[in-house]
Amino acid sequence: MSAGSLTITADVLRNYSKFLDFIKGYISAVISYSSSEVVAYNKSHILKCVGLVIADGNFSKVVRGCRTISFGGLSEYTFYAITRSFLELGCSVLFELENGHYRIRIARNFASRNVVNAVRSIARIEHLEDMLSELTTDELASFLAGVIDGDGYVGKSGKYVAISFNRHTLKGSIIWTFLRHLDNQGLIEVKSYRGRPHYECVIRFTDLNFLSLIASRTYHPRRAERLGRLYRSLVRSYVCGFSSEELVIILMNARNVYIEDRPGRGNVLVVDVEVGGDVANIFSSERIHRPKPIVRGRILRVKIGKKCKSELQKALNIIRHIHRDLNIPWNIIEKFLST
């Protein structure tokens, strides 16, 4: 098939492999979205598309008065990310495939006009700081997800995100001002990049909730997978796998408690508890950041790291208040908390 008019459903649009199968055989087509979930006036979705236009679209032409949004020279991954974003906003997408790359034009309607107007507003660089200060964290995350989808790079190790731009252009000034705003808000850290290929800067995430939002809004399959991996890695490293209430249950059922010294990795508090009852319920639900206990017959050996100190202190306070006479090795736990 050379050309066509296609209507896509939500389950196909949200799955990259199904999407590619859906358009297979077409070298050009108009894609429309059949869903009640179109969000033409949702500011977060508009800003996601604005980020895409600034990072990888005909940004300069739109600022100068062009009313049609377009993209060119796209890989399959980026084509999918852009198409999905604009379809979800309520736009129809016209694409052409030539020499292995895609070109896109966004059909003009009320939804695309919202994006064009937002792009032109953001391009008034002298007012950008004031505009950014009015955005919610959710909206900021959507905008950054658009930039990452369009022109970001997530390291293979999944430990950093790099963005390429020229700080001396209008596009670069907007991205730089935006990233510095996120840095000032404590959501990311902006750092220089000295490796190859050249990127203007790298960003590291300092707020896990913000990273989670961005990972969920990034549609480029490879970048989304690496952001998800980065999120899971940071959660395992910095978030306690237990609530203070769960630690109360573990400590109240402790058979043995001691501190294990791990040279170079820090100490952990080891608690042996008997399997069953409320303890079993704690480990019946999986969390990506919850350490798996070591099973020794009817005994579970639970290791509690220093990232759990806050929750552990709260658990001790609860036990002291409600179960003051409980036989718990307070001195060992307090020694662990003090190290």
C-alpha positions as CSV (number, residue, x, y, z in Angstrom):
1,M,0.0,0.0,0.0
2,S,1.4,3.4,-0.9
3,A,-1.0,5.8,0.9
4,G,-4.1,5.7,3.1
5,S,-6.2,7.1,5.8
6,L,-5.9,5.2,9.1
7,T,-7.8,5.3,12.4
8,I,-5.8,4.0,15.3
9,T,-7.1,2.7,18.7
10,A,-5.7,3.2,22.1
11,D,-4.3,-0.3,22.6
12,V,-2.4,-0.1,19.3
13,L,-1.1,3.5,19.9
14,R,0.3,2.6,23.3
15,N,2.3,-0.4,22.1
16,Y,5.3,0.4,19.9
17,S,5.3,-3.0,18.2
18,K,1.6,-3.0,17.4
19,F,2.0,0.5,16.1
20,L,4.7,-0.5,13.6
21,D,2.5,-3.5,12.5
22,F,-0.4,-1.1,12.1
23,I,1.4,1.2,9.6
24,K,3.4,-1.5,7.9
25,G,3.2,-1.3,4.1
26,Y,2.3,2.4,4.1
27,I,4.8,5.0,2.7
28,S,2.4,7.8,3.4
29,A,-0.9,8.1,5.4
30,V,-3.0,10.2,7.6
31,I,-3.4,8.8,11.1
32,S,-6.4,9.8,13.3
33,Y,-7.0,8.6,16.9
34,S,-10.3,6.9,17.8
35,S,-10.6,7.5,21.6
36,S,-12.6,9.3,24.2
37,E,-9.4,10.1,26.0
38,V,-8.3,13.0,23.6
39,V,-7.0,15.8,25.8
40,A,-6.8,18.9,23.5
41,Y,-7.0,21.4,26.3
42,N,-4.9,19.6,28.8
43,K,-1.9,21.9,29.6
44,S,0.5,19.0,30.4
45,H,-0.2,17.3,27.0
46,I,0.1,20.6,25.2
47,L,3.5,21.3,26.8
48,K,4.7,17.7,25.9
49,C,4.1,18.6,22.3
50,V,5.7,22.1,22.7
51,G,8.8,20.4,24.0
52,L,8.8,18.2,20.9
53,V,8.5,21.1,18.5
54,I,11.3,23.1,20.2
55,A,13.6,20.1,20.3
56,D,13.0,18.5,16.9
57,G,10.4,20.3,14.9
58,N,10.1,23.4,12.7
59,F,10.3,25.6,15.7
60,S,11.9,28.7,14.0
61,K,9.2,28.6,11.3
62,V,6.4,28.4,13.8
63,V,7.8,31.3,15.7
64,R,8.0,33.4,12.5
65,G,4.4,32.7,11.7
66,C,4.0,29.2,10.1
67,R,0.8,27.7,11.3
68,T,1.6,24.1,10.4
69,I,3.9,22.0,12.7
70,S,6.2,19.6,10.9
71,F,9.1,17.3,11.6
72,G,11.7,15.6,9.3
73,G,14.4,13.0,9.2
74,L,12.9,10.9,11.9
75,S,13.8,7.4,13.0
76,E,11.1,4.9,13.8
77,Y,11.5,5.5,17.5
78,T,11.2,9.3,17.3
79,F,8.4,9.1,14.7
80,Y,6.4,6.9,17.1
81,A,7.0,9.3,20.1
82,I,5.9,12.4,18.1
83,T,3.0,10.7,16.5
84,R,1.6,9.3,19.7
85,S,2.0,12.6,21.5
86,F,0.1,14.6,18.9
87,L,-2.6,11.9,18.4
88,E,-3.3,11.8,22.1
89,L,-3.7,15.6,22.0
90,G,-6.5,15.2,19.3
91,C,-4.4,16.0,16.2
92,S,-4.3,14.0,13.0
93,V,-0.8,13.2,11.8
94,L,0.3,13.0,8.1
95,F,3.4,11.0,7.6
96,E,5.7,10.1,4.6
97,L,8.4,7.4,4.6
98,E,11.4,8.1,2.4
99,N,14.8,6.4,2.4
100,G,14.2,4.9,5.8
101,H,13.2,8.1,7.5
102,Y,9.9,9.7,8.3
103,R,8.5,13.2,7.7
104,I,5.5,14.4,9.7
105,R,3.0,17.2,9.3
106,I,0.4,17.9,12.0
107,A,-3.0,18.6,10.5
108,R,-4.3,22.0,11.6
109,N,-7.1,22.0,14.1
110,F,-8.0,23.6,17.5
111,A,-5.5,21.2,19.2
112,S,-2.6,22.0,17.0
113,R,-3.4,25.7,17.3
114,N,-3.0,25.3,21.1
115,V,0.5,24.0,20.6
116,V,1.4,26.7,18.1
117,N,0.2,29.5,20.4
118,A,2.1,27.9,23.3
119,V,5.3,27.7,21.3
120,R,5.1,31.4,20.4
121,S,4.4,32.3,24.0
122,I,7.5,30.4,25.2
123,A,9.6,32.0,22.5
124,R,9.2,35.3,24.2
125,I,12.3,34.6,26.1
126,E,12.1,37.8,28.3
127,H,9.0,36.4,29.9
128,L,10.0,32.8,30.1
129,E,11.1,32.7,33.7
130,D,7.8,34.1,34.9
131,M,5.9,31.6,32.7
132,L,7.9,28.7,34.1
133,S,7.3,29.7,37.7
134,E,3.5,29.3,37.1
135,L,3.8,25.7,35.8
136,T,3.1,22.8,38.1
137,T,5.6,20.0,38.5
138,D,3.4,17.8,36.3
139,E,3.5,20.3,33.5
140,L,7.3,20.8,33.9
141,A,7.8,17.1,33.6
142,S,5.7,16.9,30.4
143,F,7.7,19.7,28.8
144,L,11.0,18.0,29.7
145,A,9.7,14.6,28.4
146,G,9.0,16.3,25.1
147,V,12.5,17.7,24.9
148,I,13.9,14.2,25.8
149,D,11.7,12.5,23.2
150,G,12.7,14.9,20.5
151,D,16.4,15.5,21.1
152,G,17.6,13.8,24.3
153,Y,20.0,11.0,24.9
154,V,19.7,8.6,27.9
155,G,23.1,6.9,28.6
156,K,23.3,3.2,28.0
157,S,24.0,2.7,31.6
158,G,20.8,4.5,32.4
159,K,22.6,6.9,34.7
160,Y,22.3,10.3,33.0
161,V,20.4,12.2,30.4
162,A,22.2,14.4,27.8
163,I,20.7,17.1,25.7
164,S,22.2,18.7,22.7
165,F,21.5,22.4,21.9
166,N,23.3,25.7,21.1
167,R,22.9,28.0,24.0
168,H,23.3,31.1,21.6
169,T,20.2,30.3,19.6
170,L,16.6,31.0,20.6
171,K,15.9,27.3,20.9
172,G,19.0,26.8,23.0
173,S,18.2,29.8,25.2
174,I,14.8,28.4,26.0
175,I,16.1,24.9,26.8
176,W,18.9,26.3,28.9
177,T,16.6,28.6,30.9
178,F,14.1,25.8,31.4
179,L,16.8,23.4,32.7
180,R,18.2,26.0,35.0
181,H,14.7,26.6,36.4
182,L,14.4,22.9,37.1
183,D,17.8,23.0,38.8
184,N,16.7,25.9,41.0
185,Q,13.6,24.0,41.9
186,G,15.7,21.1,43.2
187,L,14.2,18.7,40.6
188,I,17.4,18.1,38.6
189,E,21.1,19.0,38.6
190,V,22.5,20.5,35.4
191,K,26.1,19.5,34.8
192,S,28.6,20.0,32.0
193,Y,29.4,17.2,29.5
194,R,32.9,16.6,28.2
195,G,32.6,13.3,26.4
196,R,31.8,12.5,22.8
197,P,29.6,13.1,20.9
198,H,29.3,16.6,22.2
199,Y,26.2,17.5,24.3
200,E,25.7,21.0,25.8
201,C,24.9,19.5,29.2
202,V,23.8,16.4,31.2
203,I,21.1,16.3,33.8
204,R,20.9,14.2,36.9
205,F,17.6,13.7,38.7
206,T,17.4,14.7,42.3
207,D,13.7,14.1,42.7
208,L,12.4,10.6,42.2
209,N,8.8,11.6,41.8
210,F,9.8,14.0,39.1
211,L,11.8,11.3,37.3
212,S,8.8,8.9,37.6
213,L,6.6,11.5,35.8
214,I,9.1,12.0,33.0
215,A,9.6,8.3,32.5
216,S,5.9,7.8,32.1
217,R,5.6,10.7,29.6
218,T,8.6,9.7,27.5
219,Y,7.4,7.6,24.5
220,H,10.7,7.1,22.6
221,P,10.9,3.3,23.3
222,R,14.7,3.2,24.0
223,R,14.8,6.4,26.1
224,A,11.7,5.4,28.0
225,E,13.2,1.9,28.8
226,R,16.4,3.5,30.0
227,L,14.6,6.1,32.1
228,G,12.6,3.4,33.7
229,R,15.8,1.5,34.5
230,L,17.3,4.6,36.0
231,Y,14.3,5.2,38.1
232,R,14.3,1.6,39.5
233,S,18.0,1.8,40.2
234,L,17.7,5.1,42.2
235,V,14.7,3.8,44.1
236,R,16.7,0.7,45.1
237,S,19.6,2.8,46.2
238,Y,17.8,5.6,48.1
239,V,14.3,4.5,49.1
240,C,13.6,2.3,52.1
241,G,11.7,-0.9,51.2
242,F,9.7,-0.8,54.4
243,S,7.2,1.5,56.0
244,S,7.6,2.3,59.7
245,E,4.5,0.2,60.4
246,E,6.0,-2.8,58.6
247,L,9.2,-2.4,60.6
248,V,7.2,-2.4,63.8
249,I,5.8,-5.8,62.8
250,I,9.2,-7.1,61.9
251,L,10.8,-5.9,65.2
252,M,8.0,-7.2,67.3
253,N,8.4,-10.6,65.8
254,A,12.2,-10.6,66.0
255,R,14.0,-13.8,67.1
256,N,17.5,-12.3,66.8
257,V,18.9,-8.9,65.9
258,Y,22.5,-7.9,65.2
259,I,24.6,-5.6,63.1
260,E,26.4,-6.9,60.1
261,D,29.6,-5.1,59.1
262,R,30.1,-4.9,55.3
263,P,33.5,-3.3,54.5
264,G,33.2,-0.6,51.9
265,R,29.4,-0.9,51.8
266,G,28.3,0.2,55.2
267,N,26.6,-1.7,58.0
268,V,23.1,-3.3,57.9
269,L,20.8,-4.3,60.7
270,V,19.9,-8.0,60.4
271,V,16.7,-9.2,61.9
272,D,15.7,-12.8,62.0
273,V,11.9,-13.3,62.1
274,E,9.7,-16.4,62.0
275,V,7.6,-16.9,58.9
276,G,3.9,-16.5,59.2
277,G,1.1,-14.1,60.1
278,D,1.7,-10.4,59.5
279,V,5.3,-10.9,58.6
280,A,4.3,-13.2,55.7
281,N,1.9,-10.5,54.5
282,I,4.7,-7.9,54.3
283,F,6.7,-10.0,51.9
284,S,3.7,-11.2,49.9
285,S,3.6,-7.9,48.0
286,E,6.4,-7.1,45.7
287,R,8.2,-3.7,45.6
288,I,11.1,-2.9,43.3
289,H,13.0,-1.4,46.2
290,R,12.2,-4.0,48.9
291,P,15.1,-6.4,49.7
292,K,14.3,-10.0,49.5
293,P,14.8,-11.9,52.8
294,I,17.0,-14.9,53.1
295,V,15.0,-18.0,53.9
296,R,16.4,-20.4,56.5
297,G,13.6,-22.9,57.0
298,R,11.0,-21.2,59.1
299,I,13.2,-18.1,59.6
300,L,13.4,-15.0,57.4
301,R,16.6,-13.0,57.6
302,V,15.8,-9.4,56.9
303,K,18.5,-6.9,56.1
304,I,17.7,-3.2,56.9
305,G,20.1,-0.6,55.4
306,K,20.9,2.9,56.4
307,K,18.4,4.3,53.9
308,C,15.8,3.0,56.3
309,K,17.0,5.0,59.4
310,S,14.1,7.4,59.4
311,E,11.5,4.7,59.1
312,L,13.4,2.6,61.7
313,Q,13.4,5.5,64.2
314,K,9.7,6.0,63.8
315,A,9.1,2.3,64.3
316,L,11.1,2.4,67.6
317,N,9.1,5.4,68.8
318,I,5.8,3.6,68.1
319,I,7.0,0.4,69.9
320,R,8.2,2.4,72.9
321,H,4.9,4.2,73.1
322,I,2.6,1.2,72.7
323,H,4.7,-1.8,73.7
324,R,7.1,-0.4,76.2
325,D,7.7,-3.8,77.9
326,L,8.4,-5.7,74.8
327,N,11.7,-7.6,74.9
328,I,13.6,-5.9,72.0
329,P,17.4,-5.3,71.9
330,W,17.1,-1.5,72.0
331,N,20.8,-1.0,72.4
332,I,21.7,-2.8,69.2
333,I,19.1,-0.9,67.2
334,E,20.1,2.4,68.7
335,K,23.8,1.7,68.0
336,F,22.9,1.0,64.3
337,L,20.9,4.3,64.2
338,S,23.9,6.2,65.6
339,T,26.5,5.0,63.1
